[in-house]
Amino acid sequence: MPPPDCQPLPPGTVVDTYRIEKLISRGGYSLVYLARGTDETPVVIKEYLPAALATRSGASLEPVVSAECQGKFNTGMRSFLEEAKLLARIRHPNVVSVLNFTKANATAYLVMKHEEGCSLHEHIYRKFRAGEALREEFLRSVFVRLLGGLREVHKQKLLHLDLKPANIFLRRDGNPVLLDFGAARWGLGEAKVNLGNIYTLGFAAPEQQQVDGELGPWTDIYAIGATLYSCLSGGATPMPADRRLKGEILEPAEKRWARQYSPQLLEVIDWCLRLPIMARPQSIHTLQKMLSGELLDIVDPGWFTP
């Protein structure tokens, strides 16, 4: 049961032309619902409802926001809608399709295409419960395509900032889709909105946990490395960056899986997981080439170019 001060919209609620069926997930920034359009086509709706700033209880459809939080709530909602506009421009098979966005009930909503399949997180656990490790060919295929989608996101001056297996969806044909931009920021442009820390320990780069950390493409690249590391470890969350900064050692992928995967794949993972920003890859395109086998050795890619 959800907490009494953060109730989801009840089934049957109409938002714009969409009828809410049920809550399917929640995060610190939003609630996510399964809904249907007027033609009964299923869609996914994300509702802007930051738990740190707003509550909702009883029969009310509108969130309750205190006077002291109203300014930050409104700023976040504007950011949410601007990000929705940018995402709606992206037409890439490996980025979730935004169908619509709207304001209602004193907040904002993002309508996305409903996909059939499962998350990478679920796929990992299913495989490892069956005693199977993920094949390198599968990982390379998924992440080469996923990086193509992420490259398009960066071209729109957006950063994802919450990449992890749970936010990567696998269609039934195995084609990946990048989901959940709830933590996204205009990190590559002049407009930069900060609503607080929304990240997942173990997948978040060290700069995300620092007050004045410099966010950029390298931040998402760290999370790609952490996600690959998790894929190899059966879904376990890698050691959080803050603990590594204090001196704890994350066992290198090159050492841990030396007999199971190619040296090149393991080198790429360790490269992405380096703590200093400039010690990591700066180019999504370079990672794609490495994982596709076009580049056989790690090279210094220079400054990031999307």
C-alpha positions in Angstrom: 0.0 0.0 0.0 1.3 3.5 -0.8 1.8 5.8 2.1 -1.4 7.7 3.1 0.2 11.1 2.3 1.1 10.1 -1.3 -1.9 8.5 -2.8 -2.0 7.7 -6.6 -4.8 8.8 -8.8 -7.7 6.3 -8.4 -8.6 3.9 -11.3 -11.0 5.6 -13.7 -9.6 9.1 -13.3 -9.5 10.8 -16.7 -6.4 12.9 -17.5 -6.8 14.8 -20.7 -8.3 12.0 -22.9 -6.7 9.1 -21.0 -8.3 6.9 -18.4 -6.1 5.7 -15.6 -6.2 1.9 -15.0 -3.6 1.3 -12.2 -0.4 2.5 -10.7 2.6 0.5 -12.0 5.6 2.2 -10.3 6.7 5.1 -8.2 9.8 7.1 -7.6 11.0 10.1 -5.8 10.0 12.4 -8.7 6.9 10.9 -10.1 4.1 8.2 -10.2 3.7 6.0 -13.3 0.4 4.6 -14.4 -1.0 2.2 -17.0 -3.8 4.0 -18.8 -5.9 3.8 -22.0 -6.8 6.3 -24.7 -10.3 6.8 -26.2 -9.6 4.0 -28.6 -8.6 1.7 -25.7 -4.9 1.7 -26.8 -2.7 1.2 -23.7 -0.3 4.0 -22.8 2.0 4.8 -19.9 1.4 8.1 -18.0 4.0 9.7 -15.8 2.7 12.2 -13.2 5.0 14.9 -11.9 4.7 14.4 -8.1 8.0 14.9 -6.2 7.6 13.2 -2.9 9.9 15.8 -1.1 7.7 18.7 -2.2 4.1 17.5 -2.4 1.5 15.2 -0.8 -1.9 13.9 -1.8 -4.5 12.1 0.3 -8.2 11.4 0.4 -10.4 12.0 -2.6 -8.4 15.0 -3.9 -6.8 14.8 -7.4 -4.6 17.8 -6.8 -1.4 17.6 -4.8 -0.9 19.6 -1.7 2.2 21.8 -1.7 3.2 24.0 1.2 3.8 27.7 0.5 7.6 27.3 1.2 7.8 24.5 -1.4 5.5 26.0 -4.1 8.3 27.9 -5.9 10.5 24.8 -6.2 7.5 22.7 -7.2 6.6 25.1 -10.0 10.2 25.3 -11.2 10.3 21.5 -11.3 7.0 21.3 -13.2 8.3 23.7 -15.8 11.4 21.6 -16.1 9.3 18.4 -16.4 7.3 19.9 -19.3 10.3 21.3 -21.0 12.0 18.0 -20.8 8.9 16.4 -22.2 9.0 18.7 -25.2 12.6 17.8 -25.9 11.9 14.1 -25.5 8.9 14.3 -27.8 11.3 15.5 -30.5 13.4 12.4 -30.2 12.4 9.7 -32.7 14.8 6.8 -32.0 13.9 3.1 -31.7 15.8 2.8 -28.4 14.3 5.8 -26.6 10.8 5.6 -25.2 8.3 7.3 -27.4 6.6 10.4 -26.0 3.1 10.7 -27.3 1.7 13.7 -25.4 2.2 16.0 -22.4 -0.3 18.1 -20.6 -1.1 20.0 -17.4 -4.0 18.9 -15.2 -4.9 18.6 -11.5 -2.4 21.4 -10.6 0.5 19.3 -11.9 1.9 17.8 -15.2 1.7 14.6 -17.1 3.8 12.8 -19.7 2.1 10.2 -22.0 4.4 7.5 -23.4 4.0 4.5 -25.7 3.3 1.2 -23.9 5.8 -1.5 -24.7 5.5 -5.3 -24.3 8.4 -7.0 -22.7 10.4 -6.8 -19.5 13.1 -4.7 -17.8 16.8 -5.7 -18.1 16.7 -6.0 -14.4 14.0 -8.7 -14.6 15.8 -10.4 -17.5 19.1 -10.6 -15.5 17.3 -12.2 -12.5 15.4 -14.7 -14.6 18.7 -15.8 -16.3 20.7 -16.1 -13.1 17.9 -18.0 -11.3 18.1 -20.5 -14.1 21.9 -20.7 -13.6 22.7 -18.9 -16.8 25.1 -15.9 -17.2 24.3 -13.3 -19.8 26.1 -13.9 -23.0 28.6 -11.3 -24.2 27.0 -11.2 -27.7 23.7 -10.3 -26.0 25.3 -7.6 -23.9 27.1 -6.0 -26.8 24.0 -6.1 -29.0 21.8 -4.5 -26.3 24.3 -1.8 -25.3 25.4 -0.8 -28.8 21.7 0.0 -29.6 21.1 1.5 -26.2 24.0 3.9 -26.6 22.6 5.0 -29.9 19.5 6.1 -28.1 21.5 7.8 -25.3 23.5 9.7 -28.0 20.3 11.2 -29.3 19.3 12.2 -25.8 22.6 14.0 -25.3 22.1 15.7 -28.7 19.0 17.3 -27.2 21.1 18.7 -24.4 19.6 16.3 -21.9 21.3 13.9 -19.5 19.5 10.8 -18.2 21.2 10.6 -14.7 19.5 7.4 -13.6 20.6 4.7 -15.9 20.3 1.2 -14.4 18.9 -2.2 -15.4 15.4 -1.3 -14.1 15.3 1.7 -16.5 16.3 -0.3 -19.5 13.3 -2.1 -21.1 13.7 -5.1 -23.4 11.1 -5.6 -26.1 10.1 -9.1 -26.8 12.5 -9.2 -29.7 15.3 -8.1 -27.4 15.6 -4.6 -28.7 16.3 -2.2 -25.7 14.4 1.0 -24.9 15.7 3.7 -22.6 13.1 4.5 -19.9 12.4 6.8 -17.0 13.8 10.3 -17.5 12.6 11.4 -14.1 16.0 12.5 -13.0 16.9 14.1 -16.3 18.5 17.6 -16.4 19.3 20.1 -19.0 22.9 19.3 -18.1 24.4 20.1 -21.5 22.8 23.5 -22.1 22.7 26.9 -20.4 19.5 26.2 -18.6 20.2 23.9 -15.7 17.5 23.0 -13.2 18.4 21.3 -9.9 15.6 19.9 -7.8 17.8 17.9 -5.5 19.5 14.6 -5.7 17.5 11.9 -7.6 19.8 9.0 -8.3 20.5 5.3 -7.4 23.4 4.5 -5.3 25.8 2.1 -7.0 24.9 3.4 -10.4 25.3 7.1 -9.7 28.7 8.7 -10.6 30.6 10.4 -7.8 29.8 13.9 -9.1 26.1 13.3 -8.6 26.7 12.9 -4.9 28.7 16.1 -4.6 27.1 19.5 -4.0 29.1 21.2 -6.8 29.7 18.1 -8.9 30.1 18.8 -12.6 27.5 16.8 -14.5 28.0 15.8 -18.2 27.9 12.9 -20.6 30.6 11.3 -18.5 28.1 11.0 -15.7 25.8 8.8 -17.8 28.8 6.9 -19.1 29.7 6.0 -15.5 26.2 4.6 -15.1 26.6 2.5 -18.3 29.7 0.9 -16.8 27.9 0.2 -13.5 24.9 -1.3 -15.4 27.2 -3.6 -17.4 29.0 -4.6 -14.1 25.6 -5.4 -12.6 24.7 -7.5 -15.7 27.8 -9.6 -15.1 27.2 -10.0 -11.4 23.7 -11.3 -11.6 21.9 -8.0 -10.9 23.9 -7.1 -7.8 24.3 -3.3 -7.3 27.9 -2.2 -7.6 29.7 -0.6 -4.7 28.5 3.0 -4.4 31.0 5.7 -5.6 31.0 7.5 -2.2 32.4 4.4 -0.6 35.1 4.0 -3.3 36.1 7.6 -2.8 36.7 6.8 0.9 39.1 4.1 -0.1 37.0 0.9 -0.5 38.0 -1.1 -3.6 35.5 -2.3 -6.3 37.0 -5.5 -7.7 37.8 -4.7 -11.3 35.8 -6.4 -14.0 39.0 -7.5 -15.7 40.0 -9.5 -12.6 36.5 -10.7 -11.5 35.3 -12.1 -14.8 38.7 -12.8 -16.6 37.7 -16.3 -17.6 34.1 -15.6 -18.6 34.2 -12.5 -20.9 36.6 -10.9 -23.4 39.4 -8.6 -22.1 38.0 -5.8 -24.3 34.5 -5.9 -22.8 35.9 -6.0 -19.2 38.3 -3.1 -20.0 35.5 -1.0 -21.3 33.5 -1.6 -18.0 36.4 -0.7 -15.8 37.2 2.4 -18.0 33.6 3.7 -17.6 33.8 3.2 -13.8 36.9 5.3 -13.2 36.2 7.8 -10.5 37.8 10.9 -12.0 35.7 12.5 -14.7 38.4 12.9 -17.2 39.7 9.4 -16.7 36.4 8.0 -18.2 35.4 7.8 -21.8 34.1 11.2 -23.0 32.3 9.9 -26.1 29.2 7.7 -26.4 30.2 7.1 -30.0 33.6 5.6 -28.9 31.8 3.2 -26.6 29.5 2.1 -29.4 32.5 1.4 -31.6 34.3 -0.5 -28.8 31.2 -2.7 -28.0 30.5 -3.3 -31.7 34.1 -4.4 -32.3 35.0 -1.6 -34.6 37.7 -0.4 -32.2 39.9 -3.1 -30.7 41.8 -1.1 -28.2 40.8 1.6 -25.7 41.8 5.0 -27.0 41.7 8.5 -25.5 38.6 9.9 -27.2 39.3 13.5 -26.2 36.5 15.8 -25.2 33.0 14.6 -25.6 31.3 15.0 -28.9 27.7 13.6 -29.2 
